[in-house]
Structure formats: C-alpha cells, structure tokens
C-alpha cells in the first residue's frame, strides 16, 4: 500500500512539473502580446518624447523640406556631453533628419543635386561639419557611411545667450536653412543652381 502511495505522489509531481512550463510559456506569450501592443501605440510618432516636425519653403522655384525629430534639452548639457564633439550626429532624434530637394541647389556655394539626403552633422567646439548623405532612410547615424556623402560643408556655429529648449529647423523662402538647439545655432545659404 505504501508503495502505491509513493508511486501516486511521484506521478502527481511529474504531472505538476509538466504543467509548470506551459503556464510560464503562456505568461511569456501574454507579456509578448502586451509588448506588441505597446509598440503599436508608439507607432503614433506624435506621442514620442522627440516628436516629428517638418519645415518647408519654396526657394526660387525649388521646394526644400526638412523632416526631423525634435528632442528637448531637459536641463542637460547637449554639445560636448550628450552629443560628443567630433562624432557624427543624426541632427535630431529617432530616424535620421532628412532634407528633400525637388531641384538642384547650391548650399553655401556648393552644388547639391535634387534628391533626398540624410542631414548629419559633426559638432565641434569651434567648427561643425554639415553632411548631406545619399542614404536618407536610416535610424540615427548608426549605419552612417562616409562613402555615401554627397556634400560636406564646414561652418562656424553661433553661440546663443538663451537656451532653445526644442531642436528647431527653419527653411525660409529667402534662401536660408536655420538650425537652433540648446545654446547653438547655425545657418546655411540656399540658392537655385545656375542663378
């Protein structure tokens, strides 16, 4: 009789242990579904901490548009700390900032043919490099390839007195692209090629 009880207890233990993993699997599956739902909610880019923005203008018949994500300073030191000097930066947040030109232009007197470009920068203490890269569909600058650069321009940024809380680009029909964030700003001159 004792032997039968022992066999019965062992069988119960085996049955319970075989149920355990399936319960765990079910819990993992449930968590996975929640994770997918959270991802779906984040597909609404306007709800991101760095929301998307667009600026556009017609410059002498050429439409110039910049699509970017606008992070906030949030009392942080941005340049030289959060965004290190000498490192390629997406010039925004999330996906790479993209500039679209529907005609050939000159940027600071340098030729750039119509198309879409990722707009990267390399911040420096005294000088920045602005990069127009031929691969616009990138997340950040993680896959940046210098060989795909269409144009590089060195500029001297301006220090501002007041903090610009959210990163901001502006394209004006007078032929300028303006950038400002934290205590740094710079401008690029845009003209239609051949003018």
Phi, psi and omega in degrees: 000316178299323180297319179295320178298318180295317178297318179298316179296317179298317178297318178299316179298318179295318179296315180297318181292329178287334177283330184307305183299325182292327176296315179299317179299319179298317179297318179297317179300317179298316178297322179298318179298318178297320180298318178297318179298319178297319177299317180299320178297326182283351176296340174282094187298337180293343180269359179291154175300330175246087187291156179287147175220157177224139172230139183211151175202156174261118181249104179050042176095354178252124176279127179240122183231136175239124175252126185208167172254143191247092177286163178253156179291313179054045177062022179262158169273118187274295189273127184095349178230282178300314174250100186295148174294144175082007182241140179296132183234145182291351180059049181161216177221170177060234179295160176299146174294137184238132173249133180242129179238126178262017174201164179288140182224172168243129176247117186049045178069013177251135183289138173217119183284157182301152180150191177247137182223144166285134181255101179257162171223160169240100180293146174220165180298320184241339183218143175244156170247128176258130187239132172250108187253139187286359178248090186284335186268081181226152171265114182062214178240022186294329180251021180304134180232112182302331181296341179269005180291130175268331183200141173231134180229130175268135182225159173256113180287166178249136174277134178257154180283319184258152178284130170267109190295314181251135177305135185219131169250147172223132171251129180244150181292347176285353176099043179222145167246123179246139177236140174209137172195144184056242179243028182234139173218157172207161179230149173238139177269132181239129177224153177288136180301136178093352179272000000 
